[in-house]
Amino acid sequence: MRFCLGSLAVVLFVVSVSVSAKAQEKSKYAGEETREIKSLSADDIEALKNGRGWGLAKSAELNGYPGPMHVLELKDRIGLSKAQEAEIKGLFDEMKTAAIPLGLRLIELEKQLDDLYSSRVVDAKNLEEKLLEIGEVRARLRFVHLSAHLRTPKILTEAQVRKYNELRGYGSGDPCKNVPEGHDPDMWKKHNGCN
């Protein structure tokens, strides 16, 4: 039996391409089909139920408009006065009070969308209606969070806003490599789009 190294290289290449293609066939969503609501993770649901930002105010946060929750977390390090703290706390409570029912409604609507597909009754008409309803609630929820970021800097001094941004790691280079002290690295990287 004669053996040719060139033939071996071709065989190995074909096997390698075949294995690589099979690896790419598996969806990054594999495993998510068992979720109760396919479009929402357990973390998403938890955030929405508790009035947390869910990344909806990222455009404000990353453009120098601090949010009330993180300002309260950093109150000692940015030097909030008692009056500022009380005002920020009131703003935070107002935001959370408005966000929770909208988050619960969004969860409910995403479940209804999921049910349209799982029950096989989805059509173009009911899909569009549901998506418009989801879009409206999501926009209202985003407004709640973004408007809180719009109001927060008005309570702070410019120096406090700068300190906040510094502590949050903004402007300090690559946010994926510079996780600010006190932040959960995985959540920080998730919120900053790091892989």
C-alpha positions in Angstrom: 0.0 0.0 0.0 1.4 3.3 -1.0 0.8 6.4 1.1 1.1 9.9 -0.1 1.6 12.9 2.2 -0.3 15.1 -0.2 -3.3 12.9 0.0 -3.1 12.8 3.8 -3.1 16.7 3.9 -6.2 16.8 1.7 -8.0 14.3 3.9 -7.1 16.2 7.1 -8.2 19.4 5.5 -11.6 18.0 4.5 -12.1 16.5 8.0 -11.1 19.8 9.6 -13.6 21.8 7.4 -16.3 19.3 8.1 -15.8 19.4 11.9 -15.6 23.2 11.7 -18.8 23.4 9.7 -20.6 21.2 12.3 -19.4 23.4 15.1 -20.8 26.4 13.4 -24.2 24.8 12.8 -25.0 24.9 16.5 -26.8 28.1 17.3 -25.6 30.5 20.0 -29.2 30.2 21.3 -28.9 26.5 21.9 -30.3 25.8 25.4 -32.5 28.9 25.4 -35.4 27.0 23.9 -36.2 25.6 27.4 -36.8 29.1 28.8 -40.3 29.9 29.9 -40.1 33.1 27.8 -37.7 32.5 25.0 -36.7 36.2 24.5 -35.9 36.9 28.2 -33.2 35.3 30.4 -33.8 34.8 34.1 -31.5 37.8 34.7 -33.6 39.9 32.3 -36.8 38.9 34.1 -35.2 39.7 37.5 -34.0 43.1 36.3 -37.4 44.0 34.9 -39.3 42.8 38.0 -37.1 45.0 40.2 -37.1 48.2 38.2 -33.4 47.9 37.3 -32.0 49.7 34.2 -31.6 46.6 32.0 -29.2 48.6 29.8 -32.0 50.9 28.6 -30.2 54.0 29.8 -26.8 53.2 28.3 -26.9 56.1 25.9 -27.2 58.5 28.8 -24.8 56.7 31.1 -22.0 56.5 28.6 -22.4 60.1 27.6 -21.8 61.5 31.1 -25.3 61.4 32.6 -25.1 59.5 35.8 -28.0 57.3 37.0 -29.5 57.6 40.5 -28.9 54.0 41.6 -25.2 54.1 40.8 -24.8 57.6 42.3 -26.3 56.2 45.6 -23.9 53.3 45.4 -21.0 55.7 45.1 -22.4 58.4 47.4 -19.4 58.4 49.8 -16.8 58.3 47.1 -18.3 61.2 45.1 -19.1 63.2 48.3 -22.9 63.5 48.2 -24.3 65.9 50.8 -27.2 64.7 52.9 -29.5 67.0 50.9 -28.2 65.6 47.6 -28.5 62.1 48.8 -32.1 62.7 49.9 -33.0 64.2 46.5 -31.3 61.4 44.5 -33.0 58.8 46.7 -36.4 60.4 45.9 -35.6 60.4 42.2 -34.5 56.7 42.4 -37.7 55.7 44.3 -39.8 57.6 41.7 -38.0 55.9 38.8 -38.3 52.5 40.4 -42.0 53.0 41.2 -42.6 53.9 37.5 -40.3 51.2 36.1 -41.6 48.1 38.0 -45.2 48.0 36.5 -43.8 48.7 33.0 -41.2 45.9 33.5 -43.9 43.5 34.6 -46.1 44.5 31.6 -43.1 43.9 29.3 -42.5 40.5 30.7 -46.2 39.7 30.2 -46.2 40.9 26.6 -43.1 38.9 25.8 -44.8 35.9 27.2 -47.8 36.5 25.0 -45.5 36.8 22.0 -43.9 33.6 22.9 -47.3 31.9 23.3 -48.3 33.1 19.8 -45.4 31.1 18.4 -45.6 28.1 20.7 -49.3 27.7 20.1 -48.8 28.1 16.4 -51.4 30.8 16.1 -49.1 33.6 15.0 -49.8 35.4 11.8 -48.7 38.8 10.4 -51.6 40.7 11.9 -51.4 39.5 15.5 -47.6 39.6 15.3 -47.5 43.2 14.3 -50.1 44.1 17.0 -48.1 42.4 19.7 -44.8 44.0 18.5 -46.3 47.5 18.5 -47.6 46.9 22.0 -44.2 45.6 23.2 -42.5 48.5 21.5 -44.7 51.1 23.2 -44.1 49.6 26.7 -40.4 49.3 26.1 -40.2 52.9 24.9 -42.1 54.1 28.0 -39.8 52.0 30.3 -36.7 53.4 28.5 -38.1 56.9 29.0 -38.4 56.3 32.7 -34.8 55.3 33.0 -33.3 57.8 30.6 -35.3 60.7 32.1 -33.9 59.8 35.6 -30.4 60.0 34.1 -31.4 63.4 32.6 -32.4 64.7 36.0 -29.6 63.2 38.1 -26.7 65.5 37.0 -28.8 68.6 37.8 -28.5 67.5 41.5 -24.7 67.0 41.3 -21.8 69.3 40.9 -19.6 69.1 37.8 -16.8 67.7 40.0 -19.1 65.0 41.3 -20.2 64.0 37.7 -16.5 63.8 36.7 -15.7 61.7 39.8 -18.7 59.4 39.1 -17.6 58.9 35.5 -14.0 58.2 36.7 -15.2 55.7 39.3 -17.5 54.0 36.7 -14.4 53.5 34.4 -15.5 55.9 31.7 -12.8 57.6 29.8 -10.2 55.3 31.3 -9.4 53.4 28.1 -10.9 50.1 27.2 -13.9 49.4 29.5 -13.5 45.7 28.7 -10.0 45.7 30.3 -10.6 48.3 33.0 -13.4 47.1 35.3 -13.9 49.7 38.0 -13.4 48.7 41.6 -16.5 47.3 43.2 -18.2 46.2 40.0 -19.0 42.6 39.1 -16.6 41.9 36.2 -19.1 39.7 34.3 -22.0 42.2 34.6 -19.7 45.2 33.8 -18.4 43.4 30.6 -22.0 42.4 29.7 -23.2 46.0 30.0 -20.3 47.3 28.0 -20.6 44.8 25.2 -17.4 43.0 25.9 -17.0 39.5 24.6 
